[in-house]
């Protein structure tokens, strides 16, 4: 499922911006399909414009019936009546998604024979302080089994003792959900931490869900700003 909102707060209409001759959302949809990992790939949107460009290439679209605050809410509505077990959320601004990373989070559920894991997601090491301190970069800290402890736009862990070595991880906005966790997310109200940070993954933690983080070294480019789009166009060439 690829949630696709037209009016992004930081970069309106970013999904319809040109990337190598096609809109960003089309590039992301094609990348997801080309991994050949999924039974079905859908774009879930509230935008007729986005719906039309995906339909024009023969893609599958689900139109949202309600207004949603997050991509997870949008996907939950879309899959509520579907007979599915695992749902993958690929953000619409991720045209550089790769099969290797996606397969890693799918494998988390194949190995989870006790069905204890609610979600899996991706993280990648970062070392440049400019990126670590950037509030547009969501960071995650994990326990010794790589379960998420917290997500933040602030640098975590805070470097109080600069002599202690720590790896900083950027959270990549790609999730794999058990359907039941997604349905819980839909019915549970937003709490303070999620509202403060504006990070939907925090809601799962606030309600005690287990999020398994998987490390990947494929960074890609998430298109959050016009500057990101400029970088993406250079890489695409």
N, C-alpha and C positions, 0 to 999 in steps of 0.2 A: 504494500500500500504506500502510495506517495502522496502525502497531504500537500496541497498546493493552494496557498492563499494569495490572491492578487495584491492586496494592499498590505504589504509588509511594512512594519513601522520604520525600520532603519533605511530601507531602500525600496520604495513603492514600485510595483510592476517589475521587480528584478527577474522574476521567472519568465517574463516575456522579452527580456533583453537578448540581443543577438550574440550567439557564441558559435563562431565558425559557420555561419549561414543558417542556423536554426535557433529557435528560442531555447533558453536554458532548461525549461521544463521538458522540452522534447529531448534534449540531450540526456537528461537524467532518466527519463522513461526508457529511452533506447538502451542506455547503459545497464539498467536493471534487467530488461528483457534479454540482453545479450549475455548476461552471466549464465543463463540457462539453469538457474538454481530453483526457480519458482514455478509452481503449478499455474498461477495466475498473477498478472501484474496489473494494478489499477492506479489511476490518478484519482484522488478524492478531492474535490474542489467545490467552492461556492461561486466560481467565476465562469460565466458563459464564454469569455474570451479564451481561457485556458482549456475549457472543455472542447471548444471548436478546433483548436490547433492539435490536440491529442486525437480527437476523432478523425481529423483530416489525414493522419498517418496510419489509420486503422487501429489506433490504441483504444484501450478500455477506460471508461470514465464513470465514476459515481458522483452524482451531484448531491452535496450536503443539503439536508432538509432544514437544519437549524443553524444558528450562528454559534461558532465555537471559539473558545479562548485559546485552544492548543491543538496541535496536530494529533495528539493522542485521543482527545475528545472526538475529533473529526473522524478518525479511523474507527473508534469504538462504535460510533453510529453506523458506519458503513458495514461493519462485519457482524453486527448484533444478530442478524438472522442467517448468517452463513455457517455451514458446518465445517469449521476449521479448528485446528488445534494450535498451530503456531502462526503468528502474524508478524511480518517484518515491516518496520517503518523506515523507509528511506526518504530523507528530506528532499524536497523538490529542488533545493539549491545545491545538490551534490552530484554534479555531472561527471565527476571523476571517480565514482564508486567502483570498487574492484571485486572480482569474484572471490579472491583468496580471503579477504577480510570478512566478506559476508558469509562465506562457508564456515569460517571459524566460529561465528556466533550461532549458526545453525547447529554445529557440532556440539555446542554446549548442551542443547536439549537432547541430542541423541545419547549423550553420556549421562544425563540426569535420570537414571532409572527410577529413583525414588520420587521424582517430580517435585523436588523441593525448590527449584529455581523459578522465580516469577518472570524475570526479564534477563536478557543479556544485551550488552552494548559494547562499543569500541572505545578505546583510549589509545593515544599515541604520545610518546615522550616528547617534551619540548624543553629547550634549553635557553633560548633567547629571552632575556628579562623583559624586553618590550612586549613580547607575546604573552609571557606569564602574567604581566601586570595589566594587560589589555582586558577591559570588562566585556568585550565582544567574544573573548575566548573563555569558554566555560572549562574550569578545571575540576578534576575529580581526585579524591584520595581514597585509598582502598586498604583493606586489612591484609593479613598475610596469606589469605586464600583468594585475593583479588575480588572480594565482594566490596561494593561501593559503601563507603562510610558517609561521604557528603560530596555535594557538587557546589561550586561557587564561581562567581565572576571575579572574586578577589583572589590574590595569590594564596593558595593552600598547598602545603603547609607554609605558615608565615616564617620567614628566615630569621627568627630571633637569634639563633646561634649560627653565624655564618660559617663556622668551622665544621658543622655537621652536614654531611652530604645527603641530599635528598633528590629524588627524581620527581619532576613535575610532569603531570599528565594532562593533556588536553582531551576533553570529552568530545568525541565525534557523534553527531546527532543521528545515529543509526541504531535502532532498537529491534530486538526480537522479543515478542511478548507471548506468554501463554494467554489464550483468549480470556480465561477467567480473570487474570490480572487486569486486562484491558477493560473488561466490564466493571470491575471494581473501581478502576480509575474514573470511569464515566459517572458512577453514582456517588462517589465520595467528594465532599466539598473541598475546595482549595483551602489550605491552612496558611499560617503566617509566613513560614520560611519560603514556600513556593511563591507566595504573593510578593515577598520582599525581593527575592533574587530573580524572579521571572524565569525560572528553570523548571519545566514540568516534571523532570525526573525526580525532583525533591518530593513531590507528592507521594510517590511510591515508597520512599524511605520513611516519610512521616507516618505512613500507615503500616510500617513493618514489613514491606515487601523486600525480597532478596534480589539484588541486582548483581549479576556476575559480569565483571568487566574483563574484556579480552584485549590484550595488547596487540597493536598493529603498527608497523613502521611505514605503511602506505599512507602518506599524509593527505594528498589531494588538495583541493581548494573548495571550501564552502563559500558561497557567494553571499556575503552579508552586506557588503558595501560596494560603491562604485569602484573603489580601489581594488577590491577582490576581483571584480569583473575584469578590470584591466589586466591583472595578473593571470586570470584564467584564459583570456584571449591570447596572451603571449605563450602560455603553456600549450594551448590547443594548436597553435601554429607549428 
